[in-house]
C-alpha cells in the first residue's frame, strides 16, 4: 500500500475510534482491508460487553474471519489507531495477518515491548496519522480525570 491509502484507511479506523469515544469506551478503532476493500470495522467494546477481551482488534479479527469464511487473514491489513497490546498481537499472529498499520504508540502496554510477538511474515508499520490518533486518546483520558 502507499502512504495515501494508509492515511485513508487510518481515517476509517479513526471514525471507529470516535464511535468508541462517544460510547465512553477507550477510543481505539480498527478496520481490516483485503484487496483494497474494508471487510471489517470495529471499536473497543470492553465496557459495552463487560468483556476485557473486546478490544477493537479482537472484534475486527472476528468480523474479518467471518467475512472471509476462514480463520487466517493472510492477505489482509489491519489499520488500528493505537499500537496493539500483547493480547491483540498474539491473536493477530495466530490469524497470520499480512500487515499491521497503527497510529499512536502505546508506551505502557504496546506490543513493541515484546520482540517476536507477531507472525514472522507480518509487516508492522506505526506512526500513520499518529498525532490525530494520540490526540483522541489524550482527550478521552483528560475527560476521565
C-alpha positions as CSV (number, residue, x, y, z in Angstrom):
1,X,0.0,0.0,0.0
2,X,1.1,3.5,-0.5
3,X,1.1,6.4,2.1
4,X,-2.1,7.9,0.6
5,X,-4.1,4.6,1.1
6,X,-2.6,4.1,4.5
7,X,-3.9,7.6,5.6
8,X,-7.3,6.9,4.0
9,X,-7.8,3.6,5.8
10,X,-6.4,5.0,9.1
11,X,-9.1,7.8,8.8
12,X,-11.7,5.0,8.7
13,X,-10.2,3.4,11.8
14,X,-10.3,6.9,13.5
15,X,-14.0,7.0,12.6
16,X,-14.4,3.8,14.6
17,X,-12.4,5.2,17.5
18,X,-14.7,8.2,17.6
19,X,-17.7,5.8,17.9
20,X,-16.0,4.2,20.9
21,X,-15.3,7.7,22.3
22,X,-19.0,8.6,22.1
23,X,-19.9,5.3,23.9
24,X,-17.4,6.2,26.7
25,X,-15.1,3.3,25.6
26,X,-11.4,3.8,25.3
27,X,-11.3,5.3,21.8
28,X,-9.5,2.8,19.7
29,X,-10.8,1.9,16.3
30,X,-9.8,-0.7,13.7
31,X,-10.5,-1.7,10.1
32,X,-9.4,-4.7,8.2
33,X,-8.7,-4.3,4.5
34,X,-8.4,-7.0,1.9
35,X,-7.8,-6.3,-1.8
36,X,-8.3,-2.6,-1.3
37,X,-11.7,-3.0,0.4
38,X,-12.7,-2.7,4.0
39,X,-14.1,-6.1,5.1
40,X,-14.3,-5.3,8.9
41,X,-14.8,-2.3,11.1
42,X,-14.6,-2.3,14.9
43,X,-14.0,-0.3,18.0
44,X,-13.4,-1.1,21.6
45,X,-16.4,-2.7,23.3
46,X,-14.9,-3.7,26.7
47,X,-17.4,-1.6,28.7
48,X,-20.4,-2.3,26.5
49,X,-19.9,-6.1,26.5
50,X,-18.3,-6.2,30.0
51,X,-15.5,-8.2,28.4
52,X,-11.8,-7.4,28.9
53,X,-11.0,-9.1,25.6
54,X,-13.4,-7.0,23.5
55,X,-10.6,-4.8,22.1
56,X,-11.1,-3.2,18.6
57,X,-8.5,-5.5,17.1
58,X,-10.2,-8.6,18.5
59,X,-13.6,-7.5,17.2
60,X,-12.1,-6.8,13.8
61,X,-10.3,-10.1,13.6
62,X,-13.5,-12.0,14.3
63,X,-15.5,-9.9,11.8
64,X,-12.9,-10.3,9.1
65,X,-12.6,-14.0,9.6
66,X,-16.4,-14.3,9.4
67,X,-16.5,-12.3,6.2
68,X,-13.7,-14.4,4.6
69,X,-15.1,-17.7,5.9
70,X,-11.8,-18.7,7.4
71,X,-9.5,-18.0,10.4
72,X,-6.5,-16.7,8.5
73,X,-6.1,-13.1,7.4
74,X,-3.0,-13.7,5.2
75,X,-3.9,-11.2,2.5
76,X,-5.2,-8.5,4.8
77,X,-4.0,-5.4,6.5
78,X,-5.2,-4.2,9.9
79,X,-5.4,-0.5,10.5
80,X,-5.7,0.4,14.2
81,X,-5.4,3.8,15.8
82,X,-3.2,2.6,18.7
83,X,-0.4,0.0,18.7
84,X,-1.8,-3.4,19.6
85,X,-1.4,-4.8,23.1
86,X,0.2,-8.2,23.6
87,X,-3.2,-10.0,23.7
88,X,-4.2,-8.5,20.3
89,X,-0.7,-9.0,18.9
90,X,-0.9,-12.7,19.8
91,X,-4.3,-13.0,18.1
92,X,-3.0,-11.2,15.1
93,X,-0.1,-13.6,14.9
94,X,-2.5,-16.6,15.1
95,X,-4.6,-15.0,12.3
96,X,-1.4,-14.7,10.3
97,X,-2.3,-11.2,9.2
98,X,0.0,-9.9,6.4
99,X,0.3,-6.3,7.6
100,X,-0.5,-4.1,10.6
101,X,-0.5,-0.3,10.4
102,X,-1.1,1.6,13.6
103,X,-1.3,5.3,14.5
104,X,-0.1,6.1,18.0
105,X,2.4,4.1,20.1
106,X,1.2,2.7,23.4
107,X,4.1,3.4,25.7
108,X,2.7,1.5,28.6
109,X,1.1,-1.7,27.1
110,X,2.2,-1.7,23.5
111,X,3.4,-4.8,21.7
112,X,6.8,-3.1,21.0
113,X,7.8,-4.2,24.5
114,X,7.9,-7.8,23.2
115,X,10.1,-9.0,20.3
116,X,8.8,-11.7,18.1
117,X,5.2,-11.4,19.2
118,X,3.8,-11.0,15.6
119,X,3.8,-13.7,12.9
120,X,7.3,-13.7,11.2
121,X,5.8,-12.7,7.9
122,X,3.7,-9.8,9.3
123,X,4.9,-6.4,8.3
124,X,4.3,-3.8,11.1
125,X,4.3,0.0,10.5
126,X,3.5,2.7,13.0
127,X,3.0,6.4,13.1
128,X,0.3,6.8,10.4
129,X,-1.8,9.8,11.5
130,X,-0.1,9.4,14.8
131,X,-1.0,12.9,16.1
132,X,-4.7,12.5,15.4
133,X,-4.8,9.1,17.0
134,X,-2.9,10.2,20.1
135,X,-5.0,13.4,20.5
136,X,-8.2,11.4,20.7
137,X,-6.7,9.2,23.4
138,X,-5.4,12.2,25.4
139,X,-8.8,13.9,25.1
140,X,-10.6,10.8,26.4
141,X,-8.3,10.3,29.4
142,X,-8.3,14.1,30.2
143,X,-12.1,13.9,30.4
144,X,-11.8,11.0,32.9
145,X,-9.6,12.9,35.3
